[in-house]
Amino acid sequence: MNPDPLVAPPKLGDYVELTKPRLSLLSVLTALVGYYASRPEPDAWKLGTVLLGTSLAAGGVASLNQWMERDTDAQMKRTADRPIPAGKVPDGSAFVLGMLMCIAALFLLFARVNPLAALFTLLTILSYLGWYTPAKRWSRWSTEIGALAGAFPPLIGWAAGEGRVTALGWILFGLLFFWQVPHFMAVAWTYRRDYSAVHFPMLPVLDASGVWVARWSFLNTLLLVGVSVLPTVLGLASLYYAAAAAAAGAWFLWRAARFLRPAGRDAAARQLFLASIGYLPLVLIALVTDRLVFVP
């Protein structure tokens, strides 16, 4: 069959967009946080491989996620212009690209870093594509399942840096997990009508009042603040880090508390989302800096 002359061939930028570079960057940066927080011996080749491997895995997962959700993406305003539903990239090409990137990531990390880093990468891929993506169609807990998948990248970096995962690595896992719940609840509340249109049974769709959405966001933010100060409690970070984490946590908790109020909840959700974007780099940069500068 001859190709449709009215359909423009895919551009490089369309394939780049398919990998969700901004979202993928978060996975890469949190993997680097795990790597540097473990205080590894200087190794430029290993660092470069971790960067490349996690970038390939994140981009591959994003591509395969969009391939799996191409039908629902086409029905939502916020996603209808993504490369597959917009007709910019054939769905078969997206599948092949995603598979090749994931396979390349696993091979690089297994062969050039260590098997444990590759294992955490595999767990990230499987939990995101095999559990979270399908769960969005049938489970109220899909956000929490996605938070579990999104919490693995620091463990990839920690495993690469130390060859094993110790207490602080698991604290980073918990920090990423609890951070994602208020972050994505704020997003899901803002776009709840889109999710309702495709029958995703997320909490913001099921809870029309937003009362339980806000309470669940606040509880997870409270747990996040508690987890964030554990490094100092366990002697793995200094009081300088604890002060920074507590200050950032108080600000984030205040935004989560504002989300509890029925009046102005839509605006409060947007403010909570923005606060989450600011909170995470502040705490992670403070932790890495503290580990490299102030901890003996």
N, C-alpha and C positions, 0 to 999 in steps of 0.2 A: 504494500500500500504506500502511495506517495505521501510524504508529509504535507500537512496543511500549510500552504504558502502564507496564510494570514497569521500563523502562529510564529512569533519570533523565537529563534533558538535561545537556549539558556545562556546567560552571561555569567562570568566568573563571580560577579557580585551577588547573583541569585544563589549560587552554591554557598558562598560565604554566609549569606543571610540564613540559609538552611541550617547552619551549625549554631545559630543563636549566639553570636560572639560575646554579647554582653553577659548573658546568663552563664555561658561556658567559662568566661573569665573569672566568675566568682568561684567556681570549682577549682580552677588552676591556682588562684591566689590563696584559697584556704589550704590547698595541698602544700603550697610553699610555706604557709604559716606553720603547718605541722612539721615540715622539714627543718626549718630554721629554729623552731622552738625546741627541737630535740638536740640542738647544738652539735651538728655533725662535724667531722673533720672536713676541711676544705677539699672539694672534689668537683671541679668544673664540669667534667664529663657526666657525672651522676646527676648534678643539678640540671644540666641541659636535657638529659634523658627524662627526668621527672617532669620538666616543663613540657617537653614534646609529647610524652606519653599521656599525661593528664589532659593536655589540649586535644589530642586525637580522641581520647575516650569521651570527653565532654561534648565535642563536636559530633562524634558519631552517635552518641545517645540522643542528642537533640535532633539529628536528622531522622533517626529511626522513630523517635517519638512523634514527629510530624507526619511521617509515613503512616504510622498506626492511627493517628487522629485526623487524617485528612478529611474524613466525612464530617466530623463535628467542627473542625476548624472552618470549613466552608460555610457553616451555619451561624457562626458568631461574628459580630462586627469587629471585635478586637483581633481576630485571627484570620479573617477572610482574605486578607491581603498577603498572607504568608506564601512562600514560593510555590507550594504544591496546589492549594486550592485556587490560587490566582493564575495557575497555568504557566508559571514561569519555569518550573522544573518538573519533568515527568516523574511520576511516583516511583517507577522502576529505577530511575537514576538515583533518586533519594535513598532508596533501600540499599542499592549496591554501595553508594558512597558511605552510608552509615555503617554497614557491615565491615567494609574494608578499613575504615578508621578505627573501629573497635578492636578488630583483629590485630591491626598494626600496633595499637596501644598495648594490648596484652603481651604481644611478642616482645616489644621493646622493654617493657618493665620487667618481664620475667627473665629475659636474657641479659639485660644490661644493668638492672638494679638488684632486685631479689624477688623470690617467689611470693613473699608475704605482701609486698607492694602490689604485685600482679593480682594476688587473691583479693585484696580490698578493691582493686579496680574492677575485677569480675563481679564482686558483690554489688558494687555501685551499678554496673550495667544491668545485672539481672534484677535487682530490686526495683530499679526505675522502670525498666521496660517490661519485665515479667510480672510485676506486682502493682506498682503505683499506676502506670498508664491504664491497665485494664480496670483497676479498682475505681478510677474516676467515674466509671459508668454504673457501678453497683454499690459502692460503699460510702457511708458517711465518713469513714475514717481515712479516706484517700489522702487528705492533707497530711495527716500524721505519718502515713506510709511513705509519702513523698519526702517528708522531713527526715525519715530514717535513711532513705536513699541519698539525700543531699548532705547527710552528716558524715559520710564515708571519706570524702577527699582529704581531710586532715590526717586520717589514719594512713592513707596512701603515702603522704609526705613523711609522717613520723616513721613508718616502717622503712621507707627509703633511707632516712637519716640515721636510724638507730638499729635497724635490723629486727626490731621487735616493737611492741607497743606497751608502754608503761603508763602509770596513772595519769600523767598530764595529757597524754594522747587521748585517753578515754574522756577526760574532762573536756577537751576540745570537741570531741564527738558529741557530748551532751550539750555543750554550748551551742553548737551549730543546730542540733535538733530542736532545742527549746526556742531558739531565735526564729526558726522558720515558721513556727506556728502562728505567732502574732503577725509576722510579716505577710504570710500568705492569707491569713484570715482577713487582713485589711484589704488585700487585693481582691479576694473572692467576694467580700461584701460590696466593694465598689462595682464589680462586674457581675453581681449575682443574677441580674436579668439575662445576661448572655448564657451563664451556666444553666439557668432554669430552662432556657429555650432548647437546650440539647439534653435536658433531663439528667444532668449530673447531680446526684443526691448529696451535694456538699452541705455542710452545716449552715452556711449563709443562705442556701436555697431552702432548706427545711425549716429554718428559724426565721420567719418573716419579720419578727419584731427586732431581731438583732440582739436580744437580751443574752442568750446563751453564747452567741458568737463573741460578744464583748467580754463576758465572764471567762470564757475559755482562753481568750487572748490574754486577759489580765493574769490568770493563774499561771499560764506558761511563761509570761514575762517575769512574774515573781520567782518562778523556779529558775529561770535564766539568770537572774541577778544572783541567786544563791549559788548556782554552779560557777558563775564567773569569779567569785571570790575564793573558791576552793583552792586554787593554786597557792595563794598566800597562807591559807589555813594549814595546808599540808607541807609548807616549807619549800614549795617549788617556785615561788615568786616572792618579791619583796613587798613591803608596805607601800612603796611608790605605785606598784601595779594595782594593789588593792584599792588605793585612793582613786585612781583613774577609773577602775572598773565600777566602783561604788557610785562615783559621780555620773558616769555615763548611764549606769543602771537606773539611778534615780530619775534622770531625764526621760528615759524610755518608759519607766513605770508610770510616770506622770502622764505621758501620752496614752498609755494603755488605760489609765484611770479615766481620762477624758472620753475615751471610747465607750465607757460604761453608761454615760448619760444618754438618755433617749433623744433629747433635743440636740440637733446638730451632729447626729451620728455619722452621716455621710462625710461631712467635713472632717470629723475626728478620725475617720478611717484613713483618709488621705494623709492627715498629719502623722498618724501612727506609722503608715507606710514610709513616709519620708524620715521619720525618726529611726526606723529600723535600718534604713540605708545608711544613716550617719553613725548609728550605734556600733554596728559590727566592725567596720574598719578601725574605729577608735579603740575598741577593746583588744582586737587582735594585734594591732600595731603596738599598743602599750605592753602586751604580754611578750611579744618577740623582743622588743627593745629591752624590757626588764630582764629577760633571760640572758640576753647577750651582754648587757652592761652591768647590771646590779647583782645578779645571782652568781655566787662564787663557783 
